[in-house]
Amino acid sequence: MTRKALKGQLTLRSLIHRAGGTNKVARELGISSGAVSQWIAAGCLPLTEVQEKTHYSKRLLELSGVVADEWDVRLIGRKQKR
């Protein structure tokens, strides 16, 4: 699958699913499953990810095997300024 095709289909929910689900992702990242569930509900990673204070996007890509740009993952569900 090309990066362009993948980018249009990539959601935080699908990425977490491919990484093994809420509980596995939480365990691997050292956070609660409730936090991961909140990400899914919000449709985006926490603001700390965009601020580069955390690196959840990199680990999600590693766990899921998805080939995508880390910043594309960081910005999933965030409104882009035009």
Phi, psi and omega in degrees: 000133181284160180299319181298315179294319181294319183303321180290337184258348187283121173236160179297321179300314181291324179294315178295320177300313180293334180279355176119001176101172185304310184294317180295315180299315179301314180299314182293328181268353179072034179231175180280154176294333176297323178295317179296319177298323177295323176299315181298315180298320180282336181080012180205161175284164181295159181303329179302336179289317178291327179281359180061030175272339176232167182226043180296324183299317180298314180294321178299319178295318179297314182292324185274338184078007179283136176263110179203163177286137181303323180290329175299321179290316180302328185263002177305129175079359178264140180287134179268134175283140180246000000 
